[in-house]
């Protein structure tokens, strides 16, 4: 079910957006998806330098991405 929604959102199927809009329990899942994708994106973008600065950059970048999503 979740994978079908994700694939539907990536392929811009209108029915998926209406379905998610009506599902009030999907909000927590959406936040988790945003957090995971933001973290994976940040890991890829900071994949240079030493390990500590790499992890700090990934975490800070993820936090700013989630704040941006919230706004």
Buried (B, 14 or more C-beta within 10 A) or exposed (E): EEEEBBEBBEEEBEEBEEBBEEEEEBEEBBEEBBBEBBBEBBBEEBEEEEEEEBEEBBBEBBBEBBEEEEE
